Each structure stands twice: as structure tokens, then as C-alpha cells.
Amino acid sequence: MAISIALSALSGKWSGTNRLHMVWDTENPIRESQGTASVTERVGGQVLEISYTWVFEDEVKEGLLLINGSPKSEAVEAFWTDSWHLADQMMLCSGTAGTDGSISVSGSYKVEGHPEWGWRTEIIPGDGRFRYNMYNVSPEGVEDIAVEMEMMRT
């Protein structure tokens, strides 16, 4: 099977809390908003689509993650984009699946005048919930939480 049973079990509608970490804003470093997610199996169960929304400064933002797992290994590939962090681009990510059904994938993006930065995404399934965490990774390899989403089945 291309997508693990634990990830396939996430199919459906979700809602919860989105926490955007803005470490550069010392007065308001964490912006919390309501979020939603829709998880759908695609291409005969080979691909899992996670589309989600969240709010920043009273404007709804959208994101999309397409995940494909290898039936012969723990390898996972994903495409990610959203309307705020990576507007007008798609990031190719690769990583692994854990024995608990979680995945961790990483990609990179360009920062004008600087070396490429990394971006790591993890999906952690749970009982009636899942976590969707995103980390910004400096060119030196320092990882900082960027987004935490805690979703509950609706």
C-alpha cells in the first residue's frame, strides 16, 4: 500500500487550532487562529491530499500537501504549497514514514541574497486527532517551529 493505514484513517473533515510562530515579532511571537483541514485519498489510495485553512490578520490562508509513500520502503515524497509561506511556488519534499504512521518530509526554498533554507513537515496521526507541524531550518541546520496545527475530527 502506498499510504499507511494510519494516514489513510485521517480521511475526512477536521478542525482545530493553528499556531503560527513568528520569532522575529518579540511582542506577539505566536499567532493563534482556528483552522480546518480536509484529508482525501487520491489516485486509488496512492496519494493523500491534505488541504487546510487558517487565519492571519483576519485573512483566510490556504495550504495543500500531497503525500505519496513507497509500497516497498519507508520513503515518502510530498508536494507542499500555501498562500502565505510559499505563495506561487510548490516545494518538493522527501522523507520517511514512521512505524506509528507518522511522516516527516523536508524540502528547501530560496531566500534572495542568502543560501537556501530548509522546511520540514511532520504529520502525526492520533486517536481522533492529528498534528501537522512545520519547521523552518536555517542554512546552518538550526530548526525552529514555524506552525503547529492540532486537528480534531469534526
Backbone as JSON Lines, residues from 0, in Angstrom:
{"i":0,"aa":"M","n":[0.84,-1.18,0.0],"ca":[0.0,0.0,0.0],"c":[0.89,1.24,0.0]}
{"i":1,"aa":"A","n":[0.53,2.25,-0.8],"ca":[1.35,3.44,-0.94],"c":[1.26,4.36,0.27]}
{"i":2,"aa":"I","n":[0.07,4.5,0.84],"ca":[-0.12,5.35,2.01],"c":[-0.44,4.43,3.19]}
{"i":3,"aa":"S","n":[0.16,4.7,4.34],"ca":[-0.04,3.84,5.5],"c":[-1.5,3.84,5.95]}
{"i":4,"aa":"I","n":[-1.88,2.79,6.62],"ca":[-3.24,2.68,7.15],"c":[-3.52,3.82,8.11]}
{"i":5,"aa":"A","n":[-2.53,4.18,8.94],"ca":[-2.72,5.26,9.91],"c":[-2.99,6.59,9.2]}
{"i":6,"aa":"L","n":[-2.28,6.87,8.1],"ca":[-2.54,8.11,7.37],"c":[-3.86,8.03,6.62]}
{"i":7,"aa":"S","n":[-4.17,6.89,6.01],"ca":[-5.45,6.74,5.32],"c":[-6.62,6.96,6.27]}
{"i":8,"aa":"A","n":[-6.45,6.58,7.52],"ca":[-7.5,6.75,8.52],"c":[-7.79,8.22,8.8]}
{"i":9,"aa":"L","n":[-6.93,9.12,8.36],"ca":[-7.15,10.56,8.55],"c":[-8.18,11.12,7.57]}
{"i":10,"aa":"S","n":[-8.59,10.35,6.59],"ca":[-9.56,10.84,5.6],"c":[-10.79,11.4,6.31]}
{"i":11,"aa":"G","n":[-11.21,12.59,5.87],"ca":[-12.38,13.23,6.45],"c":[-12.15,14.7,6.72]}
{"i":12,"aa":"K","n":[-13.04,15.28,7.5],"ca":[-13.02,16.71,7.82],"c":[-12.5,16.91,9.25]}
{"i":13,"aa":"W","n":[-11.75,18.0,9.43],"ca":[-11.1,18.29,10.7],"c":[-11.21,19.77,11.02]}
{"i":14,"aa":"S","n":[-11.11,20.1,12.3],"ca":[-10.99,21.49,12.72],"c":[-10.12,21.53,13.95]}
{"i":15,"aa":"G","n":[-9.56,22.7,14.22],"ca":[-8.69,22.81,15.39],"c":[-8.01,24.15,15.47]}
{"i":16,"aa":"T","n":[-6.84,24.13,16.07],"ca":[-6.09,25.34,16.36],"c":[-4.81,25.38,15.55]}
{"i":17,"aa":"N","n":[-4.53,26.53,14.96],"ca":[-3.29,26.78,14.23],"c":[-2.47,27.78,15.04]}
{"i":18,"aa":"R","n":[-1.22,27.45,15.27],"ca":[-0.31,28.38,15.95],"c":[0.84,28.71,15.0]}
{"i":19,"aa":"L","n":[0.87,29.96,14.58],"ca":[1.94,30.47,13.72],"c":[2.99,31.09,14.62]}
{"i":20,"aa":"H","n":[4.21,30.58,14.53],"ca":[5.31,31.09,15.35],"c":[6.09,32.13,14.54]}
{"i":21,"aa":"M","n":[6.11,33.35,15.03],"ca":[6.81,34.45,14.37],"c":[7.88,34.96,15.34]}
{"i":22,"aa":"V","n":[9.0,34.26,15.4],"ca":[10.03,34.54,16.39],"c":[10.61,35.94,16.27]}
{"i":23,"aa":"W","n":[10.51,36.54,15.1],"ca":[11.03,37.88,14.89],"c":[10.14,38.96,15.49]}
{"i":24,"aa":"D","n":[8.9,38.6,15.84],"ca":[7.96,39.55,16.46],"c":[7.99,39.32,17.97]}
{"i":25,"aa":"T","n":[8.84,40.03,18.66],"ca":[9.05,39.78,20.09],"c":[7.83,40.14,20.93]}
{"i":26,"aa":"E","n":[6.95,41.02,20.45],"ca":[5.77,41.4,21.22],"c":[4.6,40.43,21.04]}
{"i":27,"aa":"N","n":[4.55,39.73,19.91],"ca":[3.46,38.79,19.64],"c":[4.01,37.61,18.83]}
{"i":28,"aa":"P","n":[4.87,36.79,19.44],"ca":[5.56,35.75,18.67],"c":[4.69,34.57,18.23]}
{"i":29,"aa":"I","n":[3.54,34.34,18.87],"ca":[2.68,33.23,18.48],"c":[1.3,33.79,18.16]}
{"i":30,"aa":"R","n":[0.87,33.54,16.92],"ca":[-0.46,33.97,16.47],"c":[-1.33,32.73,16.39]}
{"i":31,"aa":"E","n":[-2.38,32.7,17.16],"ca":[-3.26,31.55,17.2],"c":[-4.55,31.85,16.43]}
{"i":32,"aa":"S","n":[-5.02,30.89,15.66],"ca":[-6.27,31.04,14.92],"c":[-6.94,29.68,14.78]}
{"i":33,"aa":"Q","n":[-8.2,29.72,14.39],"ca":[-8.92,28.49,14.08],"c":[-8.45,27.98,12.72]}
{"i":34,"aa":"G","n":[-8.43,26.68,12.58],"ca":[-8.05,26.07,11.32],"c":[-8.99,24.94,10.96]}
{"i":35,"aa":"T","n":[-9.0,24.59,9.69],"ca":[-9.76,23.45,9.22],"c":[-8.86,22.62,8.31]}
{"i":36,"aa":"A","n":[-9.21,21.37,8.15],"ca":[-8.48,20.51,7.22],"c":[-9.44,19.51,6.6]}
{"i":37,"aa":"S","n":[-9.15,19.16,5.38],"ca":[-9.86,18.1,4.67],"c":[-8.81,17.13,4.16]}
{"i":38,"aa":"V","n":[-8.96,15.86,4.51],"ca":[-7.99,14.83,4.12],"c":[-8.7,13.85,3.2]}
{"i":39,"aa":"T","n":[-8.11,13.65,2.01],"ca":[-8.74,12.82,0.99],"c":[-7.71,11.9,0.34]}
{"i":40,"aa":"E","n":[-8.07,10.63,0.19],"ca":[-7.23,9.71,-0.59],"c":[-7.47,9.98,-2.06]}
{"i":41,"aa":"R","n":[-6.41,9.98,-2.84],"ca":[-6.49,10.24,-4.29],"c":[-5.75,9.14,-5.04]}
{"i":42,"aa":"V","n":[-5.97,9.07,-6.32],"ca":[-5.25,8.18,-7.24],"c":[-5.27,6.74,-6.7]}
{"i":43,"aa":"G","n":[-6.45,6.26,-6.38],"ca":[-6.6,4.89,-5.93],"c":[-5.87,4.58,-4.63]}
{"i":44,"aa":"G","n":[-5.75,5.57,-3.75],"ca":[-5.08,5.35,-2.46],"c":[-3.58,5.53,-2.5]}
{"i":45,"aa":"Q","n":[-3.04,5.95,-3.63],"ca":[-1.59,6.16,-3.73],"c":[-1.15,7.51,-3.16]}
{"i":46,"aa":"V","n":[-2.07,8.46,-3.12],"ca":[-1.75,9.82,-2.7],"c":[-2.74,10.26,-1.63]}
{"i":47,"aa":"L","n":[-2.24,10.93,-0.62],"ca":[-3.1,11.52,0.4],"c":[-3.01,13.04,0.23]}
{"i":48,"aa":"E","n":[-4.16,13.67,0.12],"ca":[-4.24,15.12,-0.03],"c":[-4.71,15.73,1.28]}
{"i":49,"aa":"I","n":[-3.94,16.66,1.81],"ca":[-4.36,17.41,2.99],"c":[-4.47,18.86,2.57]}
{"i":50,"aa":"S","n":[-5.71,19.37,2.53],"ca":[-5.92,20.79,2.26],"c":[-6.36,21.42,3.58]}
{"i":51,"aa":"Y","n":[-5.89,22.61,3.85],"ca":[-6.17,23.22,5.15],"c":[-6.31,24.73,5.03]}
{"i":52,"aa":"T","n":[-6.96,25.31,6.03],"ca":[-7.1,26.76,6.12],"c":[-6.69,27.22,7.51]}
{"i":53,"aa":"W","n":[-6.33,28.47,7.61],"ca":[-6.02,29.12,8.87],"c":[-6.18,30.62,8.64]}
{"i":54,"aa":"V","n":[-6.06,31.43,9.66],"ca":[-6.31,32.86,9.53],"c":[-5.09,33.64,10.0]}
{"i":55,"aa":"F","n":[-4.72,34.65,9.22],"ca":[-3.65,35.57,9.61],"c":[-4.14,36.99,9.34]}
{"i":56,"aa":"E","n":[-4.17,37.8,10.39],"ca":[-4.62,39.19,10.3],"c":[-5.95,39.3,9.57]}
{"i":57,"aa":"D","n":[-6.91,38.5,10.04],"ca":[-8.29,38.49,9.54],"c":[-8.43,38.03,8.09]}
{"i":58,"aa":"E","n":[-7.42,37.41,7.53],"ca":[-7.49,36.89,6.16],"c":[-7.28,35.39,6.18]}
{"i":59,"aa":"V","n":[-8.2,34.67,5.53],"ca":[-8.09,33.21,5.46],"c":[-6.96,32.83,4.52]}
{"i":60,"aa":"K","n":[-6.09,31.95,4.99],"ca":[-4.98,31.41,4.2],"c":[-5.26,29.94,3.93]}
{"i":61,"aa":"E","n":[-4.72,29.43,2.83],"ca":[-4.93,28.04,2.45],"c":[-3.6,27.33,2.23]}
{"i":62,"aa":"G","n":[-3.6,26.04,2.45],"ca":[-2.43,25.22,2.19],"c":[-2.83,23.88,1.61]}
{"i":63,"aa":"L","n":[-1.86,23.24,0.95],"ca":[-2.1,21.94,0.33],"c":[-0.84,21.1,0.43]}
{"i":64,"aa":"L","n":[-1.0,19.87,0.9],"ca":[0.09,18.91,0.97],"c":[-0.37,17.64,0.28]}
{"i":65,"aa":"L","n":[0.4,17.18,-0.71],"ca":[0.13,15.92,-1.41],"c":[1.23,14.94,-1.02]}
{"i":66,"aa":"I","n":[0.86,13.79,-0.47],"ca":[1.82,12.82,0.06],"c":[1.71,11.52,-0.72]}
{"i":67,"aa":"N","n":[2.87,10.96,-1.08],"ca":[2.92,9.68,-1.76],"c":[3.98,8.84,-1.07]}
{"i":68,"aa":"G","n":[3.6,7.64,-0.63],"ca":[4.55,6.75,0.03],"c":[4.93,5.59,-0.87]}
{"i":69,"aa":"S","n":[6.09,5.04,-0.64],"ca":[6.56,3.9,-1.4],"c":[6.03,2.61,-0.78]}
{"i":70,"aa":"P","n":[5.44,1.73,-1.59],"ca":[4.97,0.45,-1.03],"c":[6.12,-0.5,-0.7]}
{"i":71,"aa":"K","n":[7.35,-0.19,-1.14],"ca":[8.49,-1.09,-0.95],"c":[9.47,-0.61,0.12]}
{"i":72,"aa":"S","n":[9.24,0.58,0.67],"ca":[10.17,1.12,1.68],"c":[9.43,2.12,2.56]}
{"i":73,"aa":"E","n":[10.18,2.77,3.44],"ca":[9.61,3.81,4.3],"c":[9.71,5.18,3.65]}
{"i":74,"aa":"A","n":[10.14,5.25,2.38],"ca":[10.32,6.53,1.68],"c":[8.98,7.21,1.43]}
{"i":75,"aa":"V","n":[8.96,8.52,1.59],"ca":[7.77,9.34,1.36],"c":[8.19,10.55,0.54]}
{"i":76,"aa":"E","n":[7.34,10.93,-0.41],"ca":[7.53,12.17,-1.16],"c":[6.29,13.03,-0.98]}
{"i":77,"aa":"A","n":[6.45,14.34,-1.09],"ca":[5.32,15.24,-0.94],"c":[5.55,16.51,-1.75]}
{"i":78,"aa":"F","n":[4.45,17.12,-2.15],"ca":[4.45,18.47,-2.69],"c":[3.67,19.33,-1.72]}
{"i":79,"aa":"W","n":[4.22,20.51,-1.43],"ca":[3.55,21.41,-0.48],"c":[3.52,22.82,-1.06]}
{"i":80,"aa":"T","n":[2.42,23.51,-0.8],"ca":[2.32,24.93,-1.1],"c":[1.3,25.54,-0.16]}
{"i":81,"aa":"D","n":[1.37,26.84,0.02],"ca":[0.3,27.55,0.72],"c":[0.27,29.0,0.24]}
{"i":82,"aa":"S","n":[-0.75,29.7,0.67],"ca":[-0.96,31.06,0.18],"c":[-0.21,32.12,0.99]}
{"i":83,"aa":"W","n":[0.6,31.7,1.97],"ca":[1.33,32.68,2.76],"c":[2.83,32.4,2.78]}
{"i":84,"aa":"H","n":[3.24,31.25,3.26],"ca":[4.67,30.93,3.36],"c":[5.33,30.77,2.0]}
{"i":85,"aa":"L","n":[4.65,30.1,1.08],"ca":[5.27,29.67,-0.17],"c":[4.43,30.08,-1.37]}
{"i":86,"aa":"A","n":[3.77,31.21,-1.29],"ca":[2.86,31.65,-2.35],"c":[3.52,31.57,-3.73]}
{"i":87,"aa":"D","n":[2.76,31.05,-4.7],"ca":[3.17,30.95,-6.1],"c":[4.27,29.94,-6.36]}
{"i":88,"aa":"Q","n":[4.52,29.03,-5.44],"ca":[5.54,28.0,-5.62],"c":[5.02,26.67,-5.08]}
{"i":89,"aa":"M","n":[5.64,25.59,-5.53],"ca":[5.39,24.26,-4.96],"c":[6.73,23.71,-4.5]}
{"i":90,"aa":"M","n":[6.77,23.17,-3.3],"ca":[8.01,22.62,-2.76],"c":[7.95,21.1,-2.84]}
{"i":91,"aa":"L","n":[8.95,20.5,-3.46],"ca":[9.1,19.06,-3.47],"c":[9.83,18.66,-2.19]}
{"i":92,"aa":"C","n":[9.26,17.71,-1.48],"ca":[9.83,17.26,-0.21],"c":[10.03,15.75,-0.26]}
{"i":93,"aa":"S","n":[10.98,15.26,0.51],"ca":[11.18,13.83,0.64],"c":[11.5,13.51,2.1]}
{"i":94,"aa":"G","n":[11.21,12.28,2.49],"ca":[11.46,11.89,3.86],"c":[11.07,10.45,4.09]}
{"i":95,"aa":"T","n":[10.62,10.18,5.33],"ca":[10.32,8.81,5.72],"c":[9.02,8.73,6.5]}
{"i":96,"aa":"A","n":[8.49,7.52,6.55],"ca":[7.32,7.22,7.36],"c":[7.77,6.45,8.58]}
{"i":97,"aa":"G","n":[7.17,6.75,9.71],"ca":[7.48,6.04,10.95],"c":[6.59,4.83,11.11]}
{"i":98,"aa":"T","n":[6.94,3.94,12.0],"ca":[6.14,2.73,12.24],"c":[4.77,3.07,12.84]}
{"i":99,"aa":"D","n":[4.63,4.27,13.43],"ca":[3.35,4.71,14.01],"c":[2.45,5.38,12.98]}
{"i":100,"aa":"G","n":[2.87,5.43,11.7],"ca":[2.09,6.07,10.66],"c":[2.45,7.52,10.43]}
{"i":101,"aa":"S","n":[3.3,8.09,11.28],"ca":[3.7,9.49,11.1],"c":[4.63,9.6,9.9]}
{"i":102,"aa":"I","n":[4.71,10.81,9.37],"ca":[5.69,11.07,8.31],"c":[6.47,12.33,8.66]}
{"i":103,"aa":"S","n":[7.66,12.42,8.12],"ca":[8.5,13.61,8.22],"c":[9.14,13.79,6.86]}
{"i":104,"aa":"V","n":[8.86,14.95,6.23],"ca":[9.42,15.26,4.91],"c":[10.08,16.62,4.95]}
{"i":105,"aa":"S","n":[11.12,16.78,4.13],"ca":[11.87,18.04,4.09],"c":[12.06,18.51,2.66]}
{"i":106,"aa":"G","n":[12.07,19.82,2.51],"ca":[12.36,20.46,1.24],"c":[13.15,21.72,1.49]}
{"i":107,"aa":"S","n":[13.34,22.52,0.47],"ca":[14.08,23.77,0.65],"c":[13.46,24.87,-0.2]}
{"i":108,"aa":"Y","n":[13.79,26.1,0.16],"ca":[13.29,27.25,-0.58],"c":[14.38,28.32,-0.64]}
{"i":109,"aa":"K","n":[14.25,29.17,-1.64],"ca":[15.25,30.22,-1.86],"c":[14.91,31.46,-1.05]}
{"i":110,"aa":"V","n":[15.94,32.09,-0.54],"ca":[15.83,33.38,0.12],"c":[16.8,34.3,-0.6]}
{"i":111,"aa":"E","n":[16.28,35.31,-1.26],"ca":[17.11,36.18,-2.07],"c":[18.3,36.73,-1.27]}
{"i":112,"aa":"G","n":[19.48,36.56,-1.84],"ca":[20.7,37.05,-1.21],"c":[21.26,36.16,-0.12]}
{"i":113,"aa":"H","n":[20.66,34.98,0.07],"ca":[21.1,34.07,1.13],"c":[21.14,32.63,0.59]}
{"i":114,"aa":"P","n":[21.84,31.74,1.29],"ca":[21.76,30.32,0.92],"c":[20.34,29.8,1.12]}
{"i":115,"aa":"E","n":[20.02,28.67,0.48],"ca":[18.69,28.09,0.63],"c":[18.39,27.74,2.09]}
{"i":116,"aa":"W","n":[17.13,27.88,2.44],"ca":[16.63,27.48,3.74],"c":[15.87,26.17,3.6]}
{"i":117,"aa":"G","n":[15.75,25.44,4.67],"ca":[15.0,24.2,4.67],"c":[13.63,24.36,5.31]}
{"i":118,"aa":"W","n":[12.78,23.4,5.02],"ca":[11.42,23.36,5.58],"c":[11.1,21.9,5.84]}
{"i":119,"aa":"R","n":[10.75,21.59,7.08],"ca":[10.42,20.2,7.42],"c":[8.97,20.16,7.9]}
{"i":120,"aa":"T","n":[8.25,19.18,7.42],"ca":[6.84,19.0,7.77],"c":[6.67,17.61,8.37]}
{"i":121,"aa":"E","n":[5.9,17.54,9.44],"ca":[5.58,16.24,10.01],"c":[4.07,16.14,10.23]}
{"i":122,"aa":"I","n":[3.55,14.97,9.93],"ca":[2.15,14.64,10.19],"c":[2.16,13.51,11.2]}
{"i":123,"aa":"I","n":[1.48,13.71,12.32],"ca":[1.47,12.73,13.4],"c":[0.03,12.33,13.69]}
{"i":124,"aa":"P","n":[-0.4,11.15,13.2],"ca":[-1.77,10.72,13.46],"c":[-1.97,10.28,14.9]}
{"i":125,"aa":"G","n":[-3.19,10.47,15.38],"ca":[-3.54,10.05,16.73],"c":[-4.96,9.52,16.75]}
{"i":126,"aa":"D","n":[-5.47,9.25,17.91],"ca":[-6.81,8.72,18.06],"c":[-7.82,9.87,17.96]}
{"i":127,"aa":"G","n":[-8.47,10.01,16.8],"ca":[-9.45,11.08,16.6],"c":[-8.84,12.45,16.45]}
{"i":128,"aa":"R","n":[-7.54,12.52,16.17],"ca":[-6.85,13.8,16.01],"c":[-5.6,13.58,15.18]}
{"i":129,"aa":"F","n":[-5.01,14.68,14.74],"ca":[-3.66,14.6,14.18],"c":[-2.97,15.94,14.34]}
{"i":130,"aa":"R","n":[-1.66,15.87,14.36],"ca":[-0.83,17.08,14.46],"c":[-0.15,17.29,13.11]}
{"i":131,"aa":"Y","n":[-0.08,18.54,12.7],"ca":[0.57,18.94,11.46],"c":[1.55,20.02,11.87]}
{"i":132,"aa":"N","n":[2.82,19.69,11.93],"ca":[3.84,20.63,12.39],"c":[4.79,20.97,11.24]}
{"i":133,"aa":"M","n":[5.21,22.24,11.19],"ca":[6.14,22.69,10.16],"c":[7.29,23.43,10.83]}
{"i":134,"aa":"Y","n":[8.49,23.17,10.34],"ca":[9.7,23.74,10.92],"c":[10.51,24.46,9.85]}
{"i":135,"aa":"N","n":[11.01,25.64,10.2],"ca":[11.92,26.38,9.35],"c":[13.33,25.94,9.73]}
{"i":136,"aa":"V","n":[14.17,25.67,8.73],"ca":[15.52,25.18,9.0],"c":[16.52,26.14,8.35]}
{"i":137,"aa":"S","n":[17.36,26.76,9.17],"ca":[18.34,27.72,8.67],"c":[19.39,27.01,7.8]}
{"i":138,"aa":"P","n":[20.13,27.77,6.99],"ca":[21.21,27.16,6.2],"c":[22.24,26.43,7.06]}
{"i":139,"aa":"E","n":[22.33,26.81,8.34],"ca":[23.27,26.14,9.26],"c":[22.66,24.9,9.9]}
{"i":140,"aa":"G","n":[21.39,24.62,9.59],"ca":[20.75,23.42,10.12],"c":[19.98,23.62,11.41]}
{"i":141,"aa":"V","n":[19.83,24.86,11.87],"ca":[19.07,25.13,13.09],"c":[17.58,25.11,12.75]}
{"i":142,"aa":"E","n":[16.84,24.29,13.48],"ca":[15.42,24.08,13.21],"c":[14.57,24.82,14.24]}
{"i":143,"aa":"D","n":[13.59,25.6,13.76],"ca":[12.66,26.32,14.64],"c":[11.24,26.0,14.22]}
{"i":144,"aa":"I","n":[10.37,25.78,15.2],"ca":[8.97,25.53,14.89],"c":[8.4,26.77,14.19]}
{"i":145,"aa":"A","n":[7.67,26.55,13.1],"ca":[7.03,27.65,12.37],"c":[5.51,27.59,12.53]}
{"i":146,"aa":"V","n":[4.95,26.39,12.45],"ca":[3.5,26.22,12.53],"c":[3.19,24.94,13.3]}
{"i":147,"aa":"E","n":[2.21,25.02,14.19],"ca":[1.67,23.84,14.87],"c":[0.16,23.83,14.63]}
{"i":148,"aa":"M","n":[-0.34,22.74,14.08],"ca":[-1.77,22.58,13.92],"c":[-2.2,21.34,14.69]}
{"i":149,"aa":"E","n":[-3.15,21.5,15.56],"ca":[-3.73,20.39,16.32],"c":[-5.15,20.23,15.82]}
{"i":150,"aa":"M","n":[-5.43,19.15,15.09],"ca":[-6.72,18.97,14.45],"c":[-7.5,17.85,15.11]}
{"i":151,"aa":"M","n":[-8.82,18.08,15.24],"ca":[-9.75,17.09,15.79],"c":[-10.8,16.79,14.73]}
{"i":152,"aa":"R","n":[-11.23,15.55,14.66],"ca":[-12.25,15.15,13.68],"c":[-13.56,15.88,13.95]}
{"i":153,"aa":"T","n":[-14.18,16.35,12.86],"ca":[-15.47,17.04,13.02],"c":[-16.61,16.14,12.57]}
